Amino acid sequence: MGQHAYEWNEMMAMSILGTFPVLIMYMVAQRYFLEGLTAGSVKN
């Protein structure tokens, strides 16, 4: 291995683990996102 060798398996594993908090937060807050989007489109 050279000086600038990459550990692709570790990089891919960390990128997947890094997306989990974002996905979990989206799943928790999805209801509020949709309510906000539909509230702006309804006229009274």
N, C-alpha and C positions, 0 to 999 in steps of 0.2 A: 504494500500500500504506500502511496505517496504522501506528501505533506498535506495535501488538500483533499484527502479521501473523505467521503461522506458515508455515514451510517444511515442508509435509506430506510431500513426497517424501523429504526428508532425515530427518525424524523416523521415518518408516516404515522406511527403510533402516537406520538406527541401531538400531531396536528389533529388526529381524531379525538384525542382526549381534550384538546383545547376547544373543540366545537361543542362538547357536551354541556358546559354551563350556559352557553348561548341558547342552545336548543331547549334546555330545561326552562330557562327564563321565558322564552317565547311561548312554550306550552302553558306555563302558568299565567302569563299575561295576555294570551291570545283573545280571551273574552273581551278584555278592555280595548285591545286594538280594534277588534271588529265593531264594538259599540261606538268607538270614536269615529270610525270611518262611516258608519251608517247614520250617525247622529248629524253629521254635517251635510248629508244629502237629503234629509227629510225637511220638507217645508211645512209650516203650520199655517 
